Amino acid sequence: MDQQSQDFYPKLEALAATAAAGAVTVDADGIFPTAHIQAFQESGLAGLTMAAVVGGGGGGLRQAAAVVQRLGAACGSTAMIVTMHYCAAAVVEAHGSEELRRRVAAGGALTTLAFSEAGSRSHFWAPISTARREGDAIVLDAAKSWVTSANEADFYIWSSQATTGEGVSLWLVPRNTPGIVPGSGFDGLGLRGNDSAPVKAAGARIPAANLLGGDGAGADIMLSTVLPVFTLLSAANALGIMEGALSRTIAHVTATGFAHLGQQLSALPTIRAYLARMQVKTDLVRALIADTIAALESSAPETGLRVLEVKAAAGEAATEATELAMRICGGAAFRKETGVERHFRDARAGTVMAPTTDQLYDFIGRALCGLDLFA
Ligand SMILES: Cc1cc2nc3c(=O)[nH]c(=O)nc-3n(C[C@H](O)[C@H](O)[C@H](O)COP(=O)(O)OP(=O)(O)OC[C@H]3O[C@@H](n4cnc5c(N)ncnc54)[C@H](O)[C@@H]3O)c2cc1C
Protein backbone atom coordinates (compact mmCIF):
# COMPACT_ATOMS: atom_id res chain seq x y z
CA MET A 1 0.00 0.00 0.00
CA ASP A 2 1.79 3.14 -1.15
CA GLN A 3 0.61 6.76 -1.00
CA GLN A 4 -0.98 6.39 -4.44
CA SER A 5 -3.13 3.48 -3.39
CA GLN A 6 -6.71 4.43 -2.66
CA ASP A 7 -6.76 3.13 0.86
CA PHE A 8 -3.58 4.90 2.08
CA TYR A 9 -5.25 8.06 3.42
CA PRO A 10 -8.39 6.37 4.81
CA LYS A 11 -6.17 3.91 6.69
CA LEU A 12 -3.90 6.69 7.92
CA GLU A 13 -6.86 8.80 9.06
CA ALA A 14 -8.39 5.81 10.90
CA LEU A 15 -5.06 5.14 12.61
CA ALA A 16 -4.65 8.82 13.52
CA ALA A 17 -8.16 8.86 15.00
CA THR A 18 -7.30 5.85 17.17
CA ALA A 19 -4.05 7.53 18.25
CA ALA A 20 -5.78 10.85 19.00
CA ALA A 21 -8.41 9.12 21.10
CA GLY A 22 -5.82 7.49 23.36
CA ALA A 23 -3.14 10.21 23.38
CA VAL A 24 -4.14 12.01 26.59
CA THR A 25 -4.21 8.79 28.63
CA VAL A 26 -0.93 7.56 27.12
CA ASP A 27 0.69 10.87 28.09
CA ALA A 28 -0.89 11.17 31.55
CA ASP A 29 -0.09 7.61 32.58
CA GLY A 30 3.19 7.25 30.65
CA ILE A 31 1.99 3.98 29.15
CA PHE A 32 2.93 2.34 25.87
CA PRO A 33 0.15 2.93 23.29
CA THR A 34 -0.52 -0.76 22.69
CA ALA A 35 -3.86 -0.18 20.92
CA HIS A 36 -2.30 2.40 18.58
CA ILE A 37 0.58 0.14 17.62
CA GLN A 38 -1.74 -2.82 17.14
CA ALA A 39 -3.84 -0.68 14.80
CA PHE A 40 -0.63 0.41 13.00
CA GLN A 41 0.35 -3.21 12.45
CA GLU A 42 -3.13 -4.33 11.40
CA SER A 43 -3.55 -1.40 8.98
CA GLY A 44 -0.69 -2.54 6.75
CA LEU A 45 1.18 0.71 7.46
CA ALA A 46 3.87 -1.10 9.49
CA GLY A 47 5.02 -2.77 6.26
CA LEU A 48 4.62 0.39 4.19
CA THR A 49 8.32 0.85 3.44
CA MET A 50 9.12 -2.81 2.79
CA ALA A 51 9.47 -3.95 -0.82
CA ALA A 52 6.40 -5.22 -2.64
CA VAL A 53 8.24 -8.47 -3.54
CA VAL A 54 8.22 -9.46 0.13
CA GLY A 55 4.61 -8.35 0.61
CA GLY A 56 5.32 -4.79 1.74
CA GLY A 57 3.77 -1.53 0.56
CA GLY A 58 6.72 -0.56 -1.60
CA GLY A 59 6.48 2.97 -0.24
CA GLY A 60 9.35 5.35 0.30
CA LEU A 61 10.31 8.07 2.73
CA ARG A 62 7.65 10.43 1.34
CA GLN A 63 4.95 8.00 2.45
CA ALA A 64 6.59 7.20 5.79
CA ALA A 65 6.92 10.93 6.53
CA ALA A 66 3.21 11.42 5.83
CA VAL A 67 2.38 8.69 8.37
CA VAL A 68 4.67 10.09 11.07
CA GLN A 69 3.53 13.68 10.50
CA ARG A 70 -0.13 12.75 10.86
CA LEU A 71 0.57 10.67 13.97
CA GLY A 72 2.73 13.44 15.47
CA ALA A 73 -0.28 15.74 15.54
CA ALA A 74 -2.39 13.02 17.16
CA CYS A 75 0.01 11.32 19.59
CA GLY A 76 3.72 12.16 19.63
CA SER A 77 4.61 8.95 21.48
CA THR A 78 3.00 6.81 18.79
CA ALA A 79 4.79 8.82 16.08
CA MET A 80 8.11 8.23 17.86
CA ILE A 81 7.56 4.46 18.09
CA VAL A 82 6.61 4.39 14.40
CA THR A 83 9.70 6.48 13.52
CA MET A 84 12.03 3.99 15.20
CA HIS A 85 10.19 1.08 13.57
CA TYR A 86 10.65 2.56 10.09
CA CYS A 87 14.36 3.22 10.85
CA ALA A 88 14.91 -0.38 11.89
CA ALA A 89 12.77 -1.66 9.00
CA ALA A 90 15.10 0.14 6.57
CA VAL A 91 18.01 -1.94 7.90
CA VAL A 92 15.95 -5.12 7.68
CA GLU A 93 14.94 -4.30 4.11
CA ALA A 94 18.57 -3.70 3.11
CA HIS A 95 20.30 -6.47 5.08
CA GLY A 96 17.74 -8.87 6.62
CA SER A 97 16.85 -12.38 5.51
CA GLU A 98 13.87 -12.82 3.21
CA GLU A 99 11.93 -14.52 6.03
CA LEU A 100 12.49 -11.54 8.33
CA ARG A 101 11.64 -9.04 5.60
CA ARG A 102 8.37 -10.88 4.95
CA ARG A 103 7.53 -10.83 8.64
CA VAL A 104 8.12 -7.08 8.95
CA ALA A 105 6.27 -6.43 5.68
CA ALA A 106 3.24 -8.28 7.02
CA GLY A 107 3.22 -6.15 10.18
CA GLY A 108 4.20 -9.19 12.23
CA ALA A 109 7.08 -7.62 14.12
CA LEU A 110 7.67 -4.30 15.84
CA THR A 111 11.28 -3.16 15.51
CA THR A 112 13.51 -0.43 16.92
CA LEU A 113 17.10 0.80 17.14
CA ALA A 114 19.35 0.07 20.12
CA PHE A 115 22.24 2.43 19.34
CA SER A 116 22.75 4.88 22.23
CA GLU A 117 24.91 3.65 25.09
CA ALA A 118 25.64 4.71 28.64
CA GLY A 119 29.34 5.00 27.78
CA SER A 120 29.31 6.97 24.53
CA ARG A 121 25.97 8.69 25.23
CA SER A 122 24.65 10.59 22.19
CA HIS A 123 27.72 9.61 20.11
CA PHE A 124 25.88 6.59 18.71
CA TRP A 125 28.51 6.07 16.03
CA ALA A 126 31.05 5.04 18.70
CA PRO A 127 29.69 2.04 20.64
CA ILE A 128 31.57 0.86 23.71
CA SER A 129 29.65 -2.42 23.79
CA THR A 130 31.24 -5.61 22.51
CA ALA A 131 30.45 -8.61 20.33
CA ARG A 132 32.58 -11.73 20.86
CA ARG A 133 32.53 -14.73 18.54
CA GLU A 134 32.16 -18.18 20.14
CA GLY A 135 31.81 -20.80 17.40
CA ASP A 136 28.55 -20.11 15.57
CA ALA A 137 27.40 -17.70 18.24
CA ILE A 138 28.02 -14.04 19.03
CA VAL A 139 28.13 -13.00 22.68
CA LEU A 140 26.93 -9.45 23.36
CA ASP A 141 27.73 -7.28 26.37
CA ALA A 142 26.31 -3.77 26.49
CA ALA A 143 24.62 -1.03 28.47
CA LYS A 144 22.21 0.56 26.01
CA SER A 145 20.93 3.82 27.48
CA TRP A 146 17.75 4.59 25.53
CA VAL A 147 15.75 2.17 23.40
CA THR A 148 12.29 3.23 22.21
CA SER A 149 9.79 0.36 22.61
CA ALA A 150 12.40 -1.34 24.83
CA ASN A 151 9.86 -3.67 26.46
CA GLU A 152 7.59 -4.04 23.43
CA ALA A 153 9.67 -4.44 20.28
CA ASP A 154 10.00 -7.95 18.90
CA PHE A 155 13.61 -7.27 18.06
CA TYR A 156 16.25 -4.57 18.18
CA ILE A 157 18.71 -3.45 15.52
CA TRP A 158 21.70 -3.49 17.86
CA SER A 159 25.08 -1.77 17.48
CA SER A 160 28.35 -2.95 18.97
CA GLN A 161 32.03 -2.80 18.25
CA ALA A 162 32.91 -5.26 15.49
CA THR A 163 34.15 -8.66 16.64
CA THR A 164 37.63 -7.58 15.56
CA GLY A 165 37.38 -4.42 17.67
CA GLU A 166 37.77 -2.41 14.44
CA GLY A 167 34.64 -0.48 13.48
CA VAL A 168 30.96 -0.98 14.25
CA SER A 169 28.68 -3.96 13.57
CA LEU A 170 24.90 -4.23 13.56
CA TRP A 171 22.99 -7.27 14.80
CA LEU A 172 19.44 -8.50 14.84
CA VAL A 173 18.68 -9.12 18.51
CA PRO A 174 15.33 -10.66 19.50
CA ARG A 175 14.09 -9.00 22.70
CA ASN A 176 13.48 -12.36 24.35
CA THR A 177 17.14 -13.45 23.99
CA PRO A 178 18.42 -14.77 27.36
CA GLY A 179 20.79 -12.15 28.82
CA ILE A 180 18.92 -9.23 27.23
CA VAL A 181 17.31 -7.20 30.01
CA PRO A 182 15.15 -4.14 29.24
CA GLY A 183 14.70 -1.67 32.07
CA SER A 184 11.21 -0.95 33.25
CA GLY A 185 9.25 2.21 32.77
CA PHE A 186 9.93 5.55 31.12
CA ASP A 187 9.01 8.61 33.15
CA GLY A 188 9.95 11.30 30.65
CA LEU A 189 9.03 14.95 30.20
CA GLY A 190 7.47 14.31 26.79
CA LEU A 191 6.74 11.42 24.41
CA ARG A 192 5.80 9.73 27.67
CA GLY A 193 4.38 6.59 26.06
CA ASN A 194 7.39 5.67 23.92
CA ASP A 195 8.91 3.23 26.47
CA SER A 196 12.41 4.56 25.92
CA ALA A 197 14.22 2.49 28.52
CA PRO A 198 17.80 1.25 28.99
CA VAL A 199 18.55 -2.31 27.84
CA LYS A 200 21.41 -4.35 29.23
CA ALA A 201 23.12 -7.28 27.53
CA ALA A 202 25.10 -9.59 29.80
CA GLY A 203 26.60 -12.47 27.86
CA ALA A 204 23.59 -12.53 25.50
CA ARG A 205 24.11 -15.15 22.77
CA ILE A 206 22.73 -14.69 19.27
CA PRO A 207 23.48 -16.68 16.11
CA ALA A 208 26.42 -15.29 14.12
CA ALA A 209 23.99 -15.26 11.17
CA ASN A 210 22.19 -12.35 12.86
CA LEU A 211 24.90 -10.01 11.58
CA LEU A 212 23.33 -7.27 9.40
CA GLY A 213 25.72 -6.18 6.67
CA GLY A 214 29.40 -6.97 7.16
CA ASP A 215 31.30 -7.22 10.44
CA GLY A 216 32.63 -3.68 10.79
CA ALA A 217 30.23 -2.23 8.18
CA GLY A 218 27.78 -0.89 10.79
CA ALA A 219 28.88 2.75 10.76
CA ASP A 220 28.29 2.97 7.00
CA ILE A 221 24.82 1.47 7.41
CA MET A 222 24.05 3.88 10.26
CA LEU A 223 24.97 6.86 8.14
CA SER A 224 23.75 5.82 4.69
CA THR A 225 20.65 3.76 5.54
CA VAL A 226 19.46 4.87 8.98
CA LEU A 227 20.39 8.55 9.25
CA PRO A 228 18.22 9.86 6.37
CA VAL A 229 15.20 7.93 7.66
CA PHE A 230 15.73 9.07 11.23
CA THR A 231 16.35 12.76 10.56
CA LEU A 232 13.50 13.06 8.06
CA LEU A 233 10.97 11.21 10.22
CA SER A 234 12.03 13.09 13.35
CA ALA A 235 11.34 16.27 11.39
CA ALA A 236 7.97 14.88 10.29
CA ASN A 237 7.08 14.19 13.92
CA ALA A 238 8.11 17.75 14.82
CA LEU A 239 5.90 19.08 12.01
CA GLY A 240 2.95 17.02 13.22
CA ILE A 241 3.46 18.31 16.76
CA MET A 242 3.53 21.91 15.45
CA GLU A 243 0.33 21.32 13.47
CA GLY A 244 -1.35 19.82 16.53
CA ALA A 245 -0.32 22.79 18.67
CA LEU A 246 -1.42 25.26 16.00
CA SER A 247 -4.90 23.82 15.56
CA ARG A 248 -5.47 23.66 19.33
CA THR A 249 -4.22 27.21 19.74
CA ILE A 250 -6.51 28.53 17.00
CA ALA A 251 -9.44 26.65 18.54
CA HIS A 252 -8.72 28.25 21.91
CA VAL A 253 -8.31 31.86 20.78
CA THR A 254 -11.40 31.76 18.56
CA ALA A 255 -13.64 30.12 21.16
CA THR A 256 -12.50 31.90 24.33
CA GLY A 257 -12.78 35.58 25.15
CA PHE A 258 -13.42 38.51 27.43
CA ALA A 259 -17.11 38.64 28.29
CA HIS A 260 -16.85 42.20 29.62
CA LEU A 261 -15.45 43.38 26.27
CA GLY A 262 -17.52 41.11 24.06
CA GLN A 263 -14.30 39.96 22.35
CA GLN A 264 -12.54 36.69 21.66
CA LEU A 265 -8.82 36.32 22.41
CA SER A 266 -8.30 36.54 18.65
CA ALA A 267 -9.28 40.22 18.86
CA LEU A 268 -5.84 40.94 20.34
CA PRO A 269 -3.26 41.92 17.68
CA THR A 270 -0.44 40.41 19.78
CA ILE A 271 -2.24 37.05 19.84
CA ARG A 272 -2.74 37.15 16.08
CA ALA A 273 0.93 38.07 15.51
CA TYR A 274 2.14 35.20 17.70
CA LEU A 275 -0.22 32.87 15.84
CA ALA A 276 1.19 34.10 12.54
CA ARG A 277 4.72 33.30 13.76
CA MET A 278 3.60 29.77 14.63
CA GLN A 279 2.11 29.35 11.16
CA VAL A 280 5.23 30.68 9.43
CA LYS A 281 7.55 28.39 11.44
CA THR A 282 5.31 25.42 10.67
CA ASP A 283 5.24 26.16 6.95
CA LEU A 284 9.01 26.69 6.83
CA VAL A 285 9.49 23.22 8.29
CA ARG A 286 6.93 21.79 5.87
CA ALA A 287 8.85 23.35 2.94
CA LEU A 288 12.23 22.05 4.16
CA ILE A 289 10.80 18.56 4.61
CA ALA A 290 9.39 18.67 1.06
CA ASP A 291 12.76 19.88 -0.25
CA THR A 292 14.62 17.14 1.66
CA ILE A 293 12.31 14.46 0.27
CA ALA A 294 12.75 15.83 -3.26
CA ALA A 295 16.55 15.81 -2.79
CA LEU A 296 16.51 12.23 -1.46
CA GLU A 297 14.29 11.02 -4.30
CA SER A 298 16.49 12.57 -6.98
CA SER A 299 19.86 11.99 -5.22
CA ALA A 300 20.49 15.72 -5.61
CA PRO A 301 23.94 17.11 -4.66
CA GLU A 302 22.47 18.87 -1.59
CA THR A 303 20.96 15.67 -0.17
CA GLY A 304 23.57 15.14 2.55
CA LEU A 305 23.21 18.69 3.80
CA ARG A 306 19.40 18.55 3.77
CA VAL A 307 19.44 15.29 5.75
CA LEU A 308 21.42 17.07 8.49
CA GLU A 309 19.49 20.35 8.29
CA VAL A 310 15.97 18.98 8.37
CA LYS A 311 16.07 17.51 11.88
CA ALA A 312 17.93 20.48 13.37
CA ALA A 313 15.55 23.01 11.81
CA ALA A 314 12.36 21.10 12.60
CA GLY A 315 13.39 20.23 16.15
CA GLU A 316 14.21 23.82 17.02
CA ALA A 317 11.17 25.26 15.22
CA ALA A 318 8.89 22.87 17.09
CA THR A 319 10.24 23.99 20.45
CA GLU A 320 9.75 27.64 19.45
CA ALA A 321 6.27 27.18 17.97
CA THR A 322 4.99 25.21 20.96
CA GLU A 323 6.44 27.83 23.31
CA LEU A 324 4.43 30.44 21.39
CA ALA A 325 1.35 28.22 21.78
CA MET A 326 1.88 28.22 25.54
CA ARG A 327 2.16 32.01 25.62
CA ILE A 328 -0.87 32.54 23.37
CA CYS A 329 -3.11 30.27 25.41
CA GLY A 330 -1.97 31.78 28.72
CA GLY A 331 -2.97 30.17 32.00
CA ALA A 332 -5.34 27.87 30.15
CA ALA A 333 -2.25 26.27 28.56
CA PHE A 334 -0.48 26.02 31.90
CA ARG A 335 -3.35 23.80 33.03
CA LYS A 336 -4.06 20.94 30.66
CA GLU A 337 -7.39 22.22 29.34
CA THR A 338 -6.18 23.37 25.90
CA GLY A 339 -3.98 20.33 25.30
CA VAL A 340 -1.08 22.43 23.98
CA GLU A 341 1.23 21.65 26.90
CA ARG A 342 1.46 18.00 25.78
CA HIS A 343 2.72 19.19 22.39
CA PHE A 344 5.08 21.64 24.18
CA ARG A 345 6.63 18.75 26.16
CA ASP A 346 6.67 16.30 23.23
CA ALA A 347 8.45 18.85 21.00
CA ARG A 348 11.43 19.07 23.35
CA ALA A 349 12.60 15.49 22.77
CA GLY A 350 13.44 16.11 19.12
CA THR A 351 16.35 18.43 19.95
CA VAL A 352 18.16 15.98 22.27
CA MET A 353 17.77 12.80 20.25
CA ALA A 354 21.04 11.95 18.55
CA PRO A 355 22.20 13.45 16.35
CA THR A 356 21.18 16.32 18.65
CA THR A 357 20.64 19.83 17.32
CA ASP A 358 24.06 20.92 18.56
CA GLN A 359 25.78 17.96 16.92
CA LEU A 360 23.91 18.67 13.69
CA TYR A 361 24.97 22.31 13.73
CA ASP A 362 28.58 21.15 14.08
CA PHE A 363 28.17 18.55 11.29
CA ILE A 364 26.54 21.12 8.98
CA GLY A 365 29.35 23.60 9.68
CA ARG A 366 31.94 20.90 9.04
CA ALA A 367 30.25 19.92 5.78
CA LEU A 368 30.20 23.56 4.67
CA CYS A 369 33.92 23.88 5.43
CA GLY A 370 34.79 20.61 3.68
CA LEU A 371 35.84 18.95 6.95
CA ASP A 372 35.34 15.32 8.00
CA LEU A 373 32.10 15.08 10.03
CA PHE A 374 33.46 12.70 12.67
CA ALA A 375 37.11 13.74 12.95
C1 LIG B 1 12.43 10.18 23.82
C2 LIG B 1 13.73 9.60 23.42
C3 LIG B 1 13.77 8.42 22.69
C4 LIG B 1 14.99 7.85 22.33
N1 LIG B 1 15.01 6.67 21.61
C5 LIG B 1 16.17 6.10 21.26
C6 LIG B 1 16.20 4.86 20.55
O1 LIG B 1 15.17 4.28 20.21
N2 LIG B 1 17.40 4.31 20.24
C7 LIG B 1 18.57 4.93 20.58
O2 LIG B 1 19.62 4.38 20.25
N3 LIG B 1 18.59 6.09 21.26
C8 LIG B 1 17.42 6.69 21.62
N4 LIG B 1 17.41 7.88 22.32
C9 LIG B 1 18.71 8.45 22.76
C10 LIG B 1 19.13 9.67 21.97
O3 LIG B 1 19.35 9.36 20.63
C11 LIG B 1 20.40 10.27 22.58
O4 LIG B 1 21.42 9.33 22.60
C12 LIG B 1 20.18 10.76 23.98
O5 LIG B 1 19.04 11.57 24.04
C13 LIG B 1 21.40 11.56 24.41
O6 LIG B 1 21.23 11.93 25.78
P1 LIG B 1 22.51 12.08 26.70
O7 LIG B 1 22.05 12.55 28.05
O8 LIG B 1 23.32 10.86 26.65
O9 LIG B 1 23.26 13.29 25.94
P2 LIG B 1 24.78 13.68 26.00
O10 LIG B 1 25.55 12.93 24.98
O11 LIG B 1 25.26 13.62 27.40
O12 LIG B 1 24.73 15.20 25.51
C14 LIG B 1 24.64 16.33 26.43
C15 LIG B 1 24.70 17.61 25.63
O13 LIG B 1 25.95 17.68 24.93
C16 LIG B 1 25.71 18.00 23.57
N5 LIG B 1 26.73 17.38 22.71
C17 LIG B 1 27.17 16.09 22.75
N6 LIG B 1 28.08 15.89 21.80
C18 LIG B 1 28.21 17.04 21.12
C19 LIG B 1 29.00 17.46 20.01
N7 LIG B 1 29.86 16.62 19.40
N8 LIG B 1 28.86 18.74 19.58
C20 LIG B 1 28.02 19.61 20.20
N9 LIG B 1 27.25 19.26 21.25
C21 LIG B 1 27.34 17.99 21.69
C22 LIG B 1 24.33 17.44 23.26
O14 LIG B 1 23.73 18.12 22.18
C23 LIG B 1 23.60 17.71 24.57
O15 LIG B 1 23.09 19.04 24.56
C24 LIG B 1 16.21 8.48 22.69
C25 LIG B 1 16.17 9.69 23.40
C26 LIG B 1 14.96 10.25 23.76
C27 LIG B 1 14.95 11.54 24.54
The ligand as a MOL file (V3000), in Angstrom:
LIG
                    3D

  0  0  0     0  0            999 V3000
M  V30 BEGIN CTAB
M  V30 COUNTS 53 58 0 0 0
M  V30 BEGIN ATOM
M  V30 1 C 12.4280 10.1790 23.8250 0
M  V30 2 C 13.7350 9.6010 23.4240 0
M  V30 3 C 13.7710 8.4170 22.6930 0
M  V30 4 C 14.9920 7.8460 22.3300 0
M  V30 5 N 15.0080 6.6680 21.6120 0
M  V30 6 C 16.1750 6.0980 21.2610 0
M  V30 7 C 16.2030 4.8620 20.5470 0
M  V30 8 O 15.1670 4.2830 20.2080 0
M  V30 9 N 17.4020 4.3140 20.2390 0
M  V30 10 C 18.5750 4.9280 20.5810 0
M  V30 11 O 19.6200 4.3820 20.2480 0
M  V30 12 N 18.5920 6.0930 21.2610 0
M  V30 13 C 17.4220 6.6910 21.6180 0
M  V30 14 N 17.4130 7.8750 22.3220 0
M  V30 15 C 18.7110 8.4470 22.7640 0
M  V30 16 C 19.1300 9.6730 21.9710 0
M  V30 17 O 19.3460 9.3570 20.6250 0
M  V30 18 C 20.4020 10.2720 22.5830 0
M  V30 19 O 21.4240 9.3320 22.6040 0
M  V30 20 C 20.1800 10.7600 23.9840 0
M  V30 21 O 19.0360 11.5720 24.0350 0
M  V30 22 C 21.4000 11.5560 24.4140 0
M  V30 23 O 21.2300 11.9300 25.7770 0
M  V30 24 P 22.5090 12.0840 26.6980 0
M  V30 25 O 22.0510 12.5500 28.0520 0
M  V30 26 O 23.3220 10.8590 26.6460 0
M  V30 27 O 23.2570 13.2940 25.9430 0
M  V30 28 P 24.7800 13.6820 25.9980 0
M  V30 29 O 25.5520 12.9310 24.9770 0
M  V30 30 O 25.2560 13.6180 27.4030 0
M  V30 31 O 24.7340 15.2040 25.5120 0
M  V30 32 C 24.6380 16.3280 26.4310 0
M  V30 33 C 24.7030 17.6140 25.6310 0
M  V30 34 O 25.9500 17.6790 24.9270 0
M  V30 35 C 25.7120 18.0040 23.5700 0
M  V30 36 N 26.7280 17.3810 22.7110 0
M  V30 37 C 27.1690 16.0920 22.7530 0
M  V30 38 N 28.0780 15.8920 21.7980 0
M  V30 39 C 28.2130 17.0390 21.1180 0
M  V30 40 C 28.9980 17.4640 20.0090 0
M  V30 41 N 29.8550 16.6230 19.3970 0
M  V30 42 N 28.8590 18.7410 19.5810 0
M  V30 43 C 28.0250 19.6070 20.2000 0
M  V30 44 N 27.2460 19.2580 21.2470 0
M  V30 45 C 27.3400 17.9940 21.6950 0
M  V30 46 C 24.3300 17.4440 23.2630 0
M  V30 47 O 23.7260 18.1220 22.1760 0
M  V30 48 C 23.6020 17.7110 24.5670 0
M  V30 49 O 23.0940 19.0380 24.5580 0
M  V30 50 C 16.2070 8.4770 22.6870 0
M  V30 51 C 16.1680 9.6920 23.4010 0
M  V30 52 C 14.9630 10.2470 23.7630 0
M  V30 53 C 14.9530 11.5430 24.5390 0
M  V30 END ATOM
M  V30 BEGIN BOND
M  V30 1 1 1 2
M  V30 2 1 2 3
M  V30 3 2 2 52
M  V30 4 2 3 4
M  V30 5 1 4 5
M  V30 6 1 4 50
M  V30 7 2 5 6
M  V30 8 1 6 7
M  V30 9 1 6 13
M  V30 10 2 7 8
M  V30 11 1 7 9
M  V30 12 1 9 10
M  V30 13 2 10 11
M  V30 14 1 10 12
M  V30 15 2 12 13
M  V30 16 1 13 14
M  V30 17 1 14 15
M  V30 18 1 14 50
M  V30 19 1 15 16
M  V30 20 1 16 17
M  V30 21 1 16 18
M  V30 22 1 18 19
M  V30 23 1 18 20
M  V30 24 1 20 21
M  V30 25 1 20 22
M  V30 26 1 22 23
M  V30 27 1 23 24
M  V30 28 2 24 25
M  V30 29 1 24 26
M  V30 30 1 24 27
M  V30 31 1 27 28
M  V30 32 2 28 29
M  V30 33 1 28 30
M  V30 34 1 28 31
M  V30 35 1 31 32
M  V30 36 1 32 33
M  V30 37 1 33 34
M  V30 38 1 33 48
M  V30 39 1 34 35
M  V30 40 1 35 36
M  V30 41 1 35 46
M  V30 42 1 36 37
M  V30 43 1 36 45
M  V30 44 2 37 38
M  V30 45 1 38 39
M  V30 46 1 39 40
M  V30 47 2 39 45
M  V30 48 1 40 41
M  V30 49 2 40 42
M  V30 50 1 42 43
M  V30 51 2 43 44
M  V30 52 1 44 45
M  V30 53 1 46 47
M  V30 54 1 46 48
M  V30 55 1 48 49
M  V30 56 2 50 51
M  V30 57 1 51 52
M  V30 58 1 52 53
M  V30 END BOND
M  V30 END CTAB
M  END
